Amino acid sequence: MHLYIFNPENDLALADGGAAYCPPPAASRIAYDLATLPLWFAGKDSFVVLPDALHFQYASEISKVFDVAKVHDNSMTGDVGGCTPWGWSPQIKRRLKAIGIHDGVLPSNETIAKIRELSNRRTAIKILESLKECGVDTPEVPLYLTEPDDVARFVNSMPRSVIKAPWSGSGKGIAWGIGHVELPVEHFYKGVIKRQGGVVCEHFLENVQEFAMEFHVGNPGVEFAGYSLFEAAKGSYSGNILATDEKIEKMLSRHIPLHEIIKVKEKLTTVLSGLLLESGYVGYLGVDMMIYRDGEHLRLNPCMELNLRMNMGVVSRLFHDSYVASGSEGRYAVTYYKNEGEALAEYEKLKAEYPLVVNDGKIVSGYMNLSPVTAASRYVAYVVVERIP
């Protein structure tokens, strides 16, 4: 039996580094509200850990229509032959051991330490340097700086810049320079340097389109797993386009010649193979990229960040390929609702506005929630699919 668990606080747990890390309430809320997400990508012969009866009921209902993973029963922990969390950290290893998973099916502490080190944003610098050596066009490679005075000089040297913590939650741990050092930015990088040893400093790039290339590490090695064309609001993930890889390539090639994109994909596969095959990491990963404006030209930044874990882009890619009917497209979204009752009201509205049509276990059109929705829900994952004319 292979076990899946959704632990979206993983980036924060890696930043902390300790096995006893306790996530903040907001991260725990995401983990609870979206605990059913692995049902959609784990595979029908796998088992997913769910927190309570609400999620069990949701799983029971969708399994009547869709071929999804099974629900894990706590009495079956002795039969577990493998585990796939959203991401690996000392904290999730401790949690899995606490529910009875034995050491033999968990990564060693040394492997998790390697995964943590590779999850450092410094790895993106290494990847960019390697791609540049392979003849790939890249923007100016970021710097990893460990002295506050060096960071200040970097910020003061250009009109706009970006300062990133080596480890942080997705879309977080980032400060923006505006040509001089403001007090909040100074406090940010000094604090990060004290806690994590340094910061990554980048030239600001004018974003035109963000996307990712997704990969899988396993047998026979590192393989391309698909594209992820996503949307972000104020740095936080909001959704993905549900479309074929061919359609996404066509959309991206409006900005960047397709042969350049293909070249990056091929060279990146080689670079990641050299970086990861001895690490012990097995599973999906994403490399975030950006098409940016450079004067009158559009260029590609082939590695903004490495997400050495499962990610929403992979979820949307796998969901599209498994549950969206041929000839249909749509949008996968994760939405936050500030007030009680808002999620349920939006759920009722979308369900009425986009009636669900399913044929042979695949969505032809309509709205489908991928997590249970109640008046208390704050986060909801859902898709809206439509037939292509």
N, C-alpha and C positions, 0 to 999 in steps of 0.2 A: 504494500500500500504506500502510495506517495502522497505526502501531506503538503498543502498550500496554506499560507496565512498572509493576511494583508497587514503590514506594519509600515505605514507611510511616514512614521516618525524616524525612519532609519537614518536619513541624512543628519538629523539632529542628534541621534544616538552616536553616530560616527564622530560628530564634532565634539561630543562629550568624551567619548572613548571608553567610558566605564561600563561594566556589566550591570551595575545597579542604577543606571540612568532612568529617571522618571520623566516622561514627556509632559509638556504643558497641556492644560485643558483643551486648547484648540486642536492640537495634534491628536489627542486621544479622541476627540469628537469626530474628526475625519476618519480615524481608524474604525470607530464604531459604526458611523453612518454608512460607510462604504465597504463594510466587511465582506459583502457578497461579491465584490468585483472578481475575485479569483474563480468563481463559478463559471465565468464566461471565457476564461483562457486556460484553465488548468487541464482540461481534457476530461472526457467522460469517465475515464477509469481512475481518476485521481479524487482525492478527498480534500475538502476545504474546512478549516476551523472557523466556526461562527459563534458569536457571543451569547445569543439567547433565542427564545421562542419566536420573537418577531422575525428574525433572520431565517430561522428554520422554516417558518411558514412561507416566507417569500420564496425560498429555495424549492419548497414542495410545489408551489403554484407554477413557477416557471418551468419546472421539469416536466410538467404535463404537456408543454408546447415545444420546448427547446431541449436539445440533447446537451445538457450541461454536466459539470462535475457533481460528484456526490457530496453529501454533508458528512463531516467527520463526527464520529461518536467517541466521547472521551474514554470509553471502555476499550477502544481499539488501539491505544498508543503502543502496546507491545508488538503490534504487527507492522509498525511503520518501517519501511525500508528506505525512505528518503524524504527530505524536506526541502521545500522551495518557498522561503519567505519573499516578501517584496524586495528586501535587501538584507545583507548580512552585516551584523555588528556584534560586539560582545553581549549587548543587551538582549538581542533576539535569541542568541544561543542559550543564554541563561533562562529565558522564558520557555523555550522549547524543552529544555532539560527539566524544568519545573513541572511540565505536564506529562513527564514520563518518557520523553524521547531519549534514547541512549546515545552515548558519545560516538558509537560506531557509525552512525548515519549523519553526524554533524561535522562541519569543517573543523579542523584543528585550530587552536588559538593562533598558531603561526600563519595559517592561511587567512584567517580573519584579519590579522594585523597587516598582511600584504594587501588585502582588499581595501582596508582603511587607508593605507598609504597611497594606493592607486586612485582612490576616490578624492584625494587632495586635488584642488584646482591647479596645482603645479603640473599635474599630468597633462593638462591641455597644452601647456607650454612645450612639453616634450613631444607631444603628438604633432604640433605645428612645426617644430624644428625638424622632425623626421620627414614630414610631408614636403617641407621646403627642400630638403636634401634630395627628395625623389622627383623634384622638378615641378611640384604643384605651386601655383601662385597663391601666396598668403599675404595677409596684411602684416604690419609690423608686429613682431612677436612680443607678447606681454613680458613684463619683468616680475620676478619674485624678489621682493625687498624685505629686509629684516630690521632696518634701522629707520625710526620715525623721520629723521632728517632727510634721508634719501627719498622717502615717500613724499615729503613736503616739496622737495625740489622737483619731483616728477609732476605733481599736481600743478605747481607754479609754472611749469615749462610749456603748457599748452592750454588752449581755451577750454577744452572739455576732456575729462578723463573718467575712468571707472576704477574703483578700488574694491577688491573682492576678498572676503575671508576664505582661507583654504578649505574649510568645511563649514557648511551651513545648510539650512533648509532650502528646498528648491525655490529660486527666485528671491531668496533672502540673503543676508550677509553681504550686501552691496551698498557702496556709497558713491556719490557722484561729485567729481571735482569740476569747478567752474573757473579755473584759471588762477585761483588763489585759495589758500587753505582756510576754510570756514571752521569755526570751533566745533560744531557737531561732527564734521568729517575728521578733524584731528582726534577727537575723543574716540571715534570709531576705529581708526587704524591703529592708534596706540593701544587700545584695549585688545584688539585682535592680535597684534604682535605679542602682547604680554601673554595671552592665553594660548595662541596657536603657533607662535614663532615667526610669523611673517604675513605678508599680504601679496596678492597678485595685482599688479598695476597695468592697466590697459589704456590704449588710445580709444577715445570714443568713436564709434562707427554709427553712421546714420542708417538705421534699420529700414529696409524695404520689405523683406520677407524672412521670417524665421521658419526653419524646418529642421528635421533630424534624419539621419540615417541610423537604422536599427540593425543590430547584429546579434548573433547567438554564438556563444562559446561552448563547445562540447566536442563530441565526435562527429565529423573528422577534424574539427578545428574551429576557426573563426569563419562564420558564414554570414553574408548579407541577409537580413530578414525582412527588409522593406523600408519604405519611406514613411515619414510622419510629418504631415503638414499641419502645424498647430497655430493656435492663437493664444496670445498672452495679454492680459490687461494689467498695467502698472507692474510688470515683472512677474505676475502670478499666472499660472496656467489656467486657461478657461475652456479650451476645447480643441478638437481635431477634425479635419476633413475626413469623411469616410468615402474613399474612392480607391480605385486600383492603382498599383504602382505606376502603370503606364500613364494613367490620367495625371497623377501627381508630377511625373517627369515632364509631361506636356505643359503643365502649369508653370513649373520652375523654368523650363526652357524659354519662356517668354522673357525672362530676365538674363539668364546665363545660358550660353550654348550647351546643348545636351552632352556633347563630347567632353566638355570640361567637368560636368557632373559625374559622368561615367568614369573619367580618369580619377577623380577624387575617391569614388567608391572603390575602385580597384586598388589604388595605392593605400587607402585607409585600411582595407582588409589585411594587407601585408604588414602595415605598421602595427595594427592591433594584435596580429598573430605574434609578432616579436615581443610585444609588451606583455601579453596576457597568458600565453600558453604554459608558462612555468609558474604562474601565480596561484594555480589551484582553483581559480574562479570558474564556475560553470553556470551558464544561464544567459539571459538577455542583457543587453546594454544599449545605450543610446549615445550618439555623438551629436550634440546640438550645433547647428550651423546658422549662418546669417548671410543673406544677400544684402549688401549695403551699397550706398551711394558714395562714390569717390569722384568728386567733381562732376563731370558730365558722364561718367561711366558707372556701370554697375559691376561689382566684384563679389566674389564669394569668400567668406571666412569659413574654412572647412573644419574648424574645431573651436567652438566657443567654450564647450564644456563636455566632459565625459561623465555620463550617468551610469556607473557600474552597478546596475540594479534593474529590476523591472521598472517600467515607466508607463505613463499614460499613452504615449505614442505607440508603444508595443501593444497595449491593450486595444487601442482603436484599430491597429493594423490586423491583429488576430481576430477581433470581433468582426470587422468587415469581411475578412476572408471566410469566416465560419458561419456567420449569421445574417449577412446581407445578400439578398437575391441578386443574381446576375442581371445587369441592366438597371440597378438601383444605386443611388448614392445618398449621402447625407452628412450629418454632423454628430459627432460624439462630444458630449459636454459634461463638465463637472461644475456645478453651480453652488455658490454659497448664499444662504438666506439669513439675513440678520435677525429677523423677528419670528417668533413662534407663529405657526399657521401659514406663513408665506409659501413654504415649500409645497404644502398640501394644496393650497389654492392654485399655484402654478401647475402642479401635477394634474389637477382636475381640468384646468383650462387647456393644457396641451393635449391631454388625452381626448378631449372633445373636439379640438381643432384639427388634430391629426389622427384619425381613427387607425388603429393597428390592423394591417393586413399581413398575414403570415401564410406562406405556401411551403409545405414540406420542411418545416423547421427553419425557414429563412424569411427575413423581413422584406416584404415587397415595398411597403410604404407605411408611414405612420410613426407615432410616438411610442417609445418603450423605455420604462425606467429600469436601470440595471442595478438598483438598490432599493430597499423598501422605503416608502414615503409615508410619514405620519405628520401630525400637527407639530410634533417636537423636532422633526428633522431640520438640520442646519445645512447639511451637504447632500446633494443628490447627483448621481451619475445617470445619464440618460442618452438616448439617441433619437434623432428625428430623421427619417428616411423618406425619400421620394423616388418615384419611378422616373428614369431619364426619358424625356420625350423622343 
